[in-house]
Amino acid sequence: MKKIFFSLMMLAAVAASAQQRNPVVPSFAGAVEDFKPNVTNQLGHQYPMVNSQGAVRAQLRAPEANAVRLDIGGRKYEMSKDENGVWTGTSDPQDVGFHYYQLEVDGASVPDPGSLYFFGAGRWGSGIEVPSYDMDFWQVKNVPQGSIVEKYYWSKATESMRHCYIYLPAEYDKNPGKKYPVLYLQHGNAENEQGWSAQGHTGQILDNLIAEGKAVPFIVVMDYGQGQNIHLVEKYALPAPPQGQNAGRGNASDAFSVVLLTDIIPMVEKEYRVIADAQHRAMAGLSMGGGQTRRITLANPTTFAYVGMFSGGTISVEDVQTAAGFQKTNKVVFMSSGSKENPRVMEAAEKLQAIGMNAVGYISEGTAHEWHTWRRSLYQFAQLLFK
């Protein structure tokens, strides 16, 4: 009996903790009624919508449901049902940019059938775009369009088939004798190799920059950097992953480093027309991918001349001094953050500049740890590459 009571108390504590992380609140009552269908909607669907305040309104037909909530931005908003069994709810205003969200139907979290689906938070789910004043740089325009191709390849390191996306500039097929620089661009935790092209709009950003003459044409490789592989850990004597809340992150950089250096870079340099030297090779990433970039480039100081960390930490003077050859090889260290992330990137850049490095700090004003911060970061970083 005591064991049952203890178990029930533990379950109640877990439930209370989850509710505290995502408290249930009433639907936003102060919304301006100028809602418009979102750019992430399924074709022909009017909902979800966003208004001029950045409030999100979702709608779901579920006549037999007892309770439906809109789960976005760390809160769950109560939705109300009309006489036709259609539930409607509105969130408080959200920060500009892209947000993952879901609907909770009688306690079960499900994607919104009105939105397109994106992989984030470790699952396929809904996403919505809160408009910003500077969306133009990632819109599709009437400029020469590059392509994003899917590539399957065999990994010697993991002894398995892997998958990545590769951006090729518009001129790639028109200039069969030309070779190009390469950026290896990594996603964040609980995301995958589709993130940068789908949520990040990499192709549109680069097409527009190249067409405007603000960036040189280069290739971008977007691969999967998540997860552990016991074969890798044993074969390459990687550190064992930690236990507990952050399990799986401890040697993610080490595991991905093996795959990157053993499989990805050799495959790209064999099968695509690239300039295979450090001065034409860059690595960058967001959040977890920024941390991977930091660790991998410092551990391989003469492999990448351009390094970018978007909400992914900083490189210190001590890091540079202990990574033999890094300063001599490096052309740019770019560190960025959203203004709502308590950034220290400007201070870190100034310290690197003091020892003669071309270090750049960038702060995305008004954004937090989310995709618009990272789109802006790519836009800035791309203009510094291979010049």
C-alpha positions as CSV (number, residue, x, y, z in Angstrom):
1,M,0.0,0.0,0.0
2,K,2.9,2.4,0.8
3,K,4.5,1.6,-2.5
4,I,1.2,2.4,-4.4
5,F,0.8,5.7,-2.4
6,F,4.4,6.6,-3.1
7,S,3.9,5.9,-6.8
8,L,0.8,8.1,-6.9
9,M,2.6,10.9,-5.2
10,M,5.4,10.7,-7.7
11,L,3.0,10.8,-10.6
12,A,1.2,13.8,-9.1
13,A,4.6,15.6,-8.6
14,V,5.5,14.9,-12.3
15,A,2.2,16.2,-13.5
16,A,2.5,19.3,-11.3
17,S,6.0,19.9,-12.6
18,A,4.8,19.6,-16.2
19,Q,1.9,21.9,-15.6
20,Q,4.3,24.4,-14.0
21,R,6.5,24.3,-17.1
22,N,3.4,24.8,-19.4
23,P,0.8,26.4,-17.2
24,V,-2.8,26.4,-18.4
25,V,-4.1,30.0,-18.9
26,P,-7.3,31.5,-20.4
27,S,-7.4,32.3,-24.1
28,F,-6.0,35.8,-24.8
29,A,-8.9,38.2,-24.4
30,G,-7.2,41.4,-25.7
31,A,-6.6,40.3,-29.3
32,V,-7.0,42.7,-32.1
33,E,-9.3,41.2,-34.7
34,D,-7.1,41.4,-37.7
35,F,-6.1,37.8,-37.9
36,K,-4.7,36.4,-41.2
37,P,-4.0,32.8,-42.3
38,N,-0.4,31.9,-41.8
39,V,2.3,31.2,-44.3
40,T,2.8,27.7,-42.7
41,N,-0.8,26.6,-43.3
42,Q,-1.7,23.5,-45.2
43,L,-3.0,24.5,-48.7
44,G,-6.6,25.8,-48.5
45,H,-6.7,26.0,-44.6
46,Q,-7.7,29.3,-43.0
47,Y,-6.3,28.3,-39.5
48,P,-4.0,28.8,-37.7
49,M,-3.9,32.6,-37.9
50,V,-1.7,35.4,-36.6
51,N,-2.7,39.0,-35.9
52,S,-0.8,42.3,-35.9
53,Q,0.1,41.8,-32.2
54,G,1.7,38.4,-32.9
55,A,-1.1,36.5,-31.2
56,V,-1.8,33.0,-32.6
57,R,-5.3,31.7,-33.1
58,A,-5.9,28.0,-33.7
59,Q,-9.1,26.2,-34.5
60,L,-10.0,22.5,-34.5
61,R,-13.2,20.6,-35.2
62,A,-13.5,17.9,-32.5
63,P,-17.2,17.7,-31.4
64,E,-16.6,14.7,-29.1
65,A,-13.6,16.2,-27.3
66,N,-14.0,17.3,-23.7
67,A,-11.1,19.8,-23.5
68,V,-8.8,21.2,-26.2
69,R,-5.8,23.5,-25.5
70,L,-3.3,25.4,-27.7
71,D,0.2,24.7,-26.5
72,I,2.7,27.3,-27.6
73,G,5.5,29.4,-26.1
74,G,5.6,27.5,-22.8
75,R,1.9,27.9,-22.1
76,K,-1.4,26.1,-22.7
77,Y,-4.3,28.2,-23.7
78,E,-7.9,27.0,-23.1
79,M,-9.9,26.7,-26.3
80,S,-13.7,27.0,-26.3
81,K,-16.2,24.9,-28.3
82,D,-19.1,26.3,-30.4
83,E,-22.4,24.6,-31.3
84,N,-20.8,22.9,-34.3
85,G,-18.1,21.2,-32.2
86,V,-15.4,23.6,-33.4
87,W,-12.8,24.7,-30.8
88,T,-11.1,28.1,-31.0
89,G,-8.3,29.5,-28.8
90,T,-5.9,32.4,-29.0
91,S,-2.4,32.8,-27.4
92,D,-0.8,35.8,-26.0
93,P,1.4,37.8,-28.4
94,Q,4.5,35.8,-29.4
95,D,8.0,36.9,-30.3
96,V,8.6,37.4,-34.1
97,G,9.8,34.3,-35.9
98,F,9.1,30.6,-36.2
99,H,7.5,28.7,-33.3
100,Y,6.7,25.0,-32.8
101,Y,3.3,24.4,-31.3
102,Q,0.8,21.6,-30.8
103,L,-2.8,21.0,-29.7
104,E,-3.7,19.1,-26.6
105,V,-7.0,17.1,-27.1
106,D,-8.2,15.4,-23.9
107,G,-4.7,15.3,-22.6
108,A,-3.1,14.0,-25.8
109,S,-0.6,16.2,-27.7
110,V,-1.3,16.2,-31.4
111,P,-0.2,18.3,-34.4
112,D,-2.6,20.9,-35.7
113,P,-4.1,19.5,-39.0
114,G,-4.3,23.0,-40.3
115,S,-0.5,23.6,-40.4
116,L,2.4,22.1,-42.3
117,Y,4.6,19.8,-40.3
118,F,8.1,20.4,-39.2
119,F,10.6,18.3,-37.3
120,G,11.5,19.9,-34.0
121,A,11.3,19.2,-30.2
122,G,12.1,15.6,-31.2
123,R,9.0,15.0,-33.2
124,W,7.0,16.0,-36.3
125,G,4.6,18.7,-35.3
126,S,3.1,22.1,-36.2
127,G,4.9,25.3,-36.8
128,I,3.8,28.9,-37.2
129,E,5.5,32.1,-38.4
130,V,4.9,35.3,-36.5
131,P,5.7,38.1,-39.0
132,S,8.6,40.4,-38.5
133,Y,9.6,43.7,-40.2
134,D,12.6,42.0,-41.9
135,M,11.1,38.9,-43.5
136,D,12.1,40.0,-46.9
137,F,15.6,38.5,-46.8
138,W,14.3,34.9,-46.7
139,Q,11.4,35.2,-49.2
140,V,11.3,33.5,-52.6
141,K,12.1,36.2,-55.2
142,N,12.4,36.3,-58.9
143,V,16.2,35.6,-58.9
144,P,18.2,32.6,-60.1
145,Q,17.1,29.7,-57.9
146,G,19.6,27.2,-56.5
147,S,18.6,23.7,-55.6
148,I,18.5,21.6,-52.4
149,V,19.2,18.0,-53.2
150,E,18.8,14.9,-51.0
151,K,21.9,12.8,-50.8
152,Y,22.1,9.2,-49.4
153,Y,25.6,7.8,-48.7
154,W,27.1,4.9,-46.8
155,S,28.9,5.8,-43.6
156,K,32.1,3.8,-42.8
157,A,32.0,5.2,-39.3
158,T,28.5,4.1,-38.3
159,E,28.3,1.2,-40.8
160,S,24.9,2.4,-42.0
161,M,23.2,4.5,-44.6
162,R,23.0,8.2,-43.9
163,H,21.1,11.1,-45.4
164,C,21.8,14.8,-45.9
165,Y,20.6,17.9,-47.8
166,I,23.0,19.9,-50.0
167,Y,22.3,23.4,-51.3
168,L,23.8,24.0,-54.8
169,P,23.9,27.6,-56.1
170,A,22.0,28.5,-59.2
171,E,25.1,28.6,-61.4
172,Y,26.4,25.2,-60.3
173,D,25.0,23.2,-63.3
174,K,25.8,26.0,-65.7
175,N,29.5,26.1,-64.9
176,P,30.6,22.5,-65.1
177,G,34.3,23.5,-64.8
178,K,34.0,25.6,-61.7
179,K,34.7,24.4,-58.2
180,Y,33.0,25.9,-55.1
181,P,33.7,26.6,-51.4
182,V,31.6,24.6,-48.8
183,L,29.8,25.4,-45.6
184,Y,28.9,22.5,-43.3
185,L,25.8,23.8,-41.5
186,Q,24.4,22.0,-38.4
187,H,20.9,22.0,-36.8
188,G,20.0,22.2,-33.1
189,N,19.0,19.7,-30.4
190,A,15.9,17.6,-31.2
191,E,15.9,18.8,-34.8
192,N,17.3,17.1,-37.9
193,E,18.9,17.7,-41.3
194,Q,15.7,19.2,-42.7
195,G,15.7,22.1,-40.3
196,W,17.9,24.5,-42.1
197,S,16.2,24.2,-45.4
198,A,12.6,24.0,-44.0
199,Q,12.5,26.3,-41.0
200,G,15.7,28.2,-41.7
201,H,15.0,28.9,-45.4
202,T,18.7,28.5,-46.3
203,G,18.1,28.2,-50.0
204,Q,16.1,31.4,-50.2
205,I,18.6,33.3,-48.1
206,L,21.6,32.3,-50.2
207,D,19.7,32.7,-53.5
208,N,18.9,36.3,-52.6
209,L,22.3,37.2,-51.2
210,I,24.1,35.8,-54.3
211,A,21.8,37.5,-56.7
212,E,22.4,40.8,-54.8
213,G,26.2,40.3,-55.0
214,K,26.4,40.2,-51.2
215,A,27.7,36.6,-51.0
216,V,29.8,34.5,-53.3
217,P,28.3,31.3,-54.6
218,F,29.1,28.3,-52.3
219,I,27.7,24.9,-51.4
220,V,26.0,24.2,-48.1
221,V,25.9,20.7,-46.6
222,M,23.2,20.0,-43.9
223,D,23.6,16.7,-42.2
224,Y,22.2,15.0,-39.1
225,G,24.2,15.6,-36.0
226,Q,22.0,14.0,-33.3
227,G,22.1,10.7,-31.5
228,Q,24.6,8.1,-30.4
229,N,25.9,5.0,-32.1
230,I,27.4,2.3,-29.9
231,H,29.6,1.2,-32.8
232,L,31.1,4.6,-33.0
233,V,31.7,4.8,-29.2
234,E,33.4,1.4,-29.2
235,K,35.4,1.7,-32.5
236,Y,36.7,5.2,-31.9
237,A,36.9,5.1,-28.1
238,L,34.6,8.0,-27.6
239,P,33.5,9.1,-24.1
240,A,30.4,7.3,-22.8
241,P,27.3,9.4,-22.9
242,P,26.2,10.9,-19.5
243,Q,23.2,9.7,-17.6
244,G,20.2,11.8,-16.5
245,Q,18.5,14.8,-18.1
246,N,21.3,15.6,-20.6
247,A,21.9,12.0,-21.6
248,G,23.0,11.7,-25.2
249,R,24.6,15.1,-25.5
250,G,27.9,14.4,-23.8
251,N,29.7,12.9,-26.8
252,A,27.4,14.1,-29.6
253,S,30.1,16.4,-30.8
254,D,32.7,13.6,-30.7
255,A,30.4,11.2,-32.5
256,F,29.5,13.7,-35.2
257,S,33.1,14.8,-35.6
258,V,34.0,11.2,-36.6
259,V,31.2,11.0,-39.1
260,L,32.0,14.5,-40.5
261,L,35.7,13.9,-41.0
262,T,35.5,10.2,-41.9
263,D,32.4,10.3,-44.2
264,I,30.7,13.6,-44.9
265,I,33.6,15.8,-46.0
266,P,35.3,13.0,-48.1
267,M,32.0,12.2,-49.8
268,V,31.3,15.8,-50.6
269,E,34.8,16.4,-51.9
270,K,34.6,13.3,-54.1
271,E,31.1,13.7,-55.5
272,Y,30.7,17.5,-55.8
273,R,32.9,20.1,-57.4
274,V,34.4,21.7,-54.3
275,I,37.7,23.3,-53.4
276,A,39.1,20.8,-51.0
277,D,41.2,22.9,-48.6
278,A,40.7,24.7,-45.3
279,Q,40.6,28.2,-46.9
280,H,37.4,27.2,-48.8
281,R,35.8,25.2,-46.0
282,A,33.5,26.6,-43.3
283,M,31.5,25.1,-40.4
284,A,28.6,26.7,-38.5
285,G,25.6,25.6,-36.5
286,L,22.8,26.7,-34.2
287,S,22.5,26.0,-30.5
288,M,23.7,22.3,-30.2
289,G,25.1,22.6,-33.7
290,G,27.0,25.7,-32.6
291,G,28.4,23.8,-29.7
292,Q,29.5,21.0,-32.1
293,T,31.1,23.6,-34.4
294,R,33.1,25.1,-31.5
295,R,34.3,21.7,-30.3
296,I,35.1,20.2,-33.7
297,T,36.8,23.3,-35.2
298,L,39.0,23.7,-32.1
299,A,39.9,20.0,-32.1
300,N,40.7,20.2,-35.8
301,P,42.3,23.7,-35.9
302,T,43.6,23.6,-39.5
303,T,40.5,22.1,-41.2
304,F,38.1,25.0,-41.3
305,A,39.0,28.7,-42.0
306,Y,35.5,30.0,-41.2
307,V,33.6,29.3,-38.0
308,G,30.1,30.3,-37.0
309,M,28.2,29.7,-33.8
310,F,24.6,30.9,-33.7
311,S,23.3,30.8,-30.1
312,G,25.9,28.1,-29.5
313,G,28.5,29.6,-27.2
314,T,31.7,31.5,-27.8
315,I,35.4,30.9,-28.5
316,S,37.8,32.4,-25.9
317,V,41.3,33.6,-26.2
318,E,42.4,30.6,-24.2
319,D,40.6,28.3,-26.7
320,V,42.6,29.8,-29.5
321,Q,45.9,29.7,-27.7
322,T,45.5,26.0,-26.9
323,A,44.4,25.0,-30.5
324,A,47.7,25.0,-32.4
325,G,47.3,26.5,-35.9
326,F,43.7,27.8,-35.3
327,Q,44.6,31.4,-35.4
328,K,46.8,31.1,-38.4
329,T,44.2,29.2,-40.4
330,N,41.1,31.1,-39.3
331,K,39.7,33.9,-41.4
332,V,36.5,34.6,-39.5
333,V,35.0,33.7,-36.1
334,F,31.4,34.6,-36.0
335,M,29.4,34.4,-32.8
336,S,25.7,35.4,-32.5
337,S,22.8,35.4,-30.2
338,G,19.2,36.7,-29.8
339,S,19.0,39.8,-27.6
340,K,16.7,37.9,-25.2
341,E,19.3,35.2,-24.6
342,N,21.6,37.2,-22.3
343,P,24.2,37.3,-25.0
344,R,28.0,37.7,-24.3
345,V,29.1,37.4,-27.9
346,M,30.1,41.0,-28.4
347,E,32.5,40.8,-25.4
348,A,34.0,37.5,-26.7
349,A,34.5,39.0,-30.2
350,E,36.3,42.0,-28.7
351,K,38.7,39.8,-26.8
352,L,39.5,37.8,-29.9
353,Q,40.0,41.0,-31.9
354,A,42.5,42.2,-29.3
355,I,44.8,39.3,-30.2
356,G,44.5,40.0,-33.9
357,M,41.6,37.7,-35.0
358,N,38.8,38.7,-37.4
359,A,36.1,38.0,-34.8
360,V,32.5,39.2,-35.4
361,G,29.8,39.4,-32.8
362,Y,26.1,39.8,-33.8
363,I,23.0,40.3,-31.8
364,S,19.5,39.6,-33.3
365,E,17.4,42.3,-31.7
366,G,14.0,41.3,-30.2
367,T,14.4,37.5,-30.6
368,A,15.3,34.6,-28.4
369,H,16.5,31.1,-28.9
370,E,14.6,30.4,-32.1
371,W,14.8,30.3,-35.8
372,H,14.6,33.9,-36.7
373,T,17.7,34.6,-34.7
374,W,19.4,31.9,-36.7
375,R,18.1,33.0,-40.1
376,R,19.5,36.5,-39.3
377,S,22.7,34.9,-38.2
378,L,23.1,32.9,-41.4
379,Y,22.3,36.0,-43.4
380,Q,25.1,38.0,-41.7
381,F,27.6,35.1,-41.7
382,A,27.2,34.2,-45.3
383,Q,28.3,37.7,-46.4
384,L,31.6,37.1,-44.6
385,L,32.5,33.8,-46.2
386,F,35.2,33.0,-48.8
387,K,36.1,36.6,-49.5
